[in-house]
Amino acid sequence: MDEKRGHSIALVNRQSLSLEGVQHVDNFDDDTIVLSTTMGTLTVRGHNLRIQTLDLDQGHFVAVGEFDALQYGKKRQRNQAGNTWNKIWR
């Protein structure tokens, strides 16, 4: 997926979540979904979470359930290993 694509979130009545800009699903179960997006890692927490739609070619994702929290982690850099080595050798 192209990182230049936009990222958006629509949460309706805390029961339906639609996302654009999803790159892949890292992990999921009934209470937590962890996604990689163009804006960083997004952790979704709730109950009875179910993925309805996942189109990685378009970056589109839809889930339903009882949503309690959406939390972003740091945005991944393109070359994390290279950056780590650069910090060590400086």
HUZI-V216230 format. One record per helix or strand of 2 or more residues. SS is the DSSP state (H for helix, E for strand). FROM is the first residue (numbers start at 1). LEN is the number of residues. If there is no record, write none. Layout:
ss=[SS | SS]
from=[FROM | FROM]
len=[LEN | LEN]
This chain:
ss=[E | E | E | E | E | E | H]
from=[8 | 16 | 22 | 32 | 40 | 60 | 80]
len=[5 | 5 | 7 | 6 | 16 | 13 | 10]
